């Protein structure tokens, strides 16, 4: 993990919104970690394409979640990922 995190900035998921507002993260190699706390799969767009919705949390502040919409190849590859996965 130390090797993978070298030269990267860890941002807690619960702090992501405030960091995006106050820092220029486009120029920083940053990472975050989250747990899938809610998952909705096989939603359909108006044109019939399926997608998944994940709610992620870092378990520090259960009131602050990040919602991800997974489309295309990402949806196809990860739709079976179980709730509770980090």
C-alpha positions in Angstrom: 0.0 0.0 0.0 2.9 2.4 0.8 4.2 1.9 -2.8 0.8 2.5 -4.4 0.2 5.6 -2.2 3.7 7.1 -2.9 3.3 10.7 -4.1 -0.5 10.6 -3.8 -2.7 12.6 -1.5 -5.3 10.7 0.5 -8.6 12.6 0.8 -11.3 11.2 3.0 -14.5 10.6 1.2 -16.5 12.6 3.8 -14.2 15.6 3.1 -14.2 15.4 -0.7 -16.9 18.1 -1.3 -15.0 20.7 0.9 -11.7 19.8 -0.7 -13.0 20.2 -4.2 -14.3 23.6 -3.2 -11.1 24.9 -1.6 -8.3 23.1 -3.5 -7.3 22.7 -7.1 -7.3 18.9 -7.2 -6.9 18.7 -10.9 -3.2 19.2 -10.5 -2.8 16.7 -7.6 -2.7 12.9 -7.8 -5.2 12.0 -5.1 -7.1 9.0 -4.0 -10.1 8.2 -1.8 -11.6 5.1 -0.3 -15.2 4.2 0.2 -17.6 1.4 1.1 -20.7 0.7 -1.0 -23.4 1.4 1.5 -26.3 1.2 -1.0 -26.5 -0.2 -4.5 -29.2 0.0 -7.1 -28.6 -2.1 -10.3 -30.2 -2.4 -13.7 -31.7 1.0 -14.0 -32.5 2.0 -17.6 -32.0 5.2 -19.5 -34.6 6.5 -21.9 -32.7 4.8 -24.8 -32.7 1.4 -22.9 -29.1 1.4 -21.8 -28.6 -0.1 -18.3 -26.6 1.5 -15.5 -26.0 1.1 -11.7 -26.1 3.6 -8.9 -23.8 3.2 -5.9 -23.7 5.3 -2.7 -20.3 5.3 -1.1 -19.3 6.3 2.4 -16.0 6.3 4.4 -17.8 5.3 7.6 -16.6 8.5 9.4 -19.7 10.5 8.8 -22.7 8.4 7.8 -24.6 11.5 6.7 -22.1 12.3 3.9 -22.2 10.0 0.9 -21.0 10.2 -2.7 -23.3 8.8 -5.4 -21.7 7.2 -8.4 -23.5 6.4 -11.6 -21.9 3.5 -13.5 -22.5 3.3 -17.3 -21.2 1.3 -20.2 -18.2 -1.0 -19.7 -17.9 0.1 -16.0 -21.4 -1.0 -15.3 -20.9 -4.3 -17.2 -17.7 -5.1 -15.3 -18.9 -4.0 -11.8 -22.7 -4.4 -11.5 -22.3 -7.6 -9.5 -20.0 -6.0 -6.9 -21.7 -6.5 -3.5 -22.9 -3.9 -1.1 -20.3 -3.6 1.7 -17.4 -3.8 -0.7 -14.5 -1.3 -0.2 
